[in-house]
């Protein structure tokens, strides 16, 4: 019975050992991608606001 539990433990250690290799690269890439998306969206929002200021025939 002991060998069964150690076998399961070794299996999970080998699966989750992948996270030791990756480290925080995934976290940093998510943060960078979030900021890139934020600045992309803010740029479009600035363009839309400028277009709305130049068009007086719209409902506000």
Rosetta blueprint (number, residue, H / E / L):
1 X L
2 X H
3 X H
4 X H
5 X H
6 X H
7 X H
8 X H
9 X H
10 X H
11 X H
12 X H
13 X H
14 X H
15 X H
16 X H
17 X L
18 X H
19 X H
20 X H
21 X H
22 X H
23 X L
24 X L
25 X H
26 X H
27 X H
28 X H
29 X H
30 X H
31 X H
32 X H
33 X H
34 X H
35 X H
36 X H
37 X H
38 X H
39 X H
40 X H
41 X H
42 X H
43 X H
44 X H
45 X H
46 X H
47 X H
48 X H
49 X H
50 X H
51 X H
52 X H
53 X H
54 X H
55 X L
56 X L
57 X L
58 X L
59 X L
60 X L
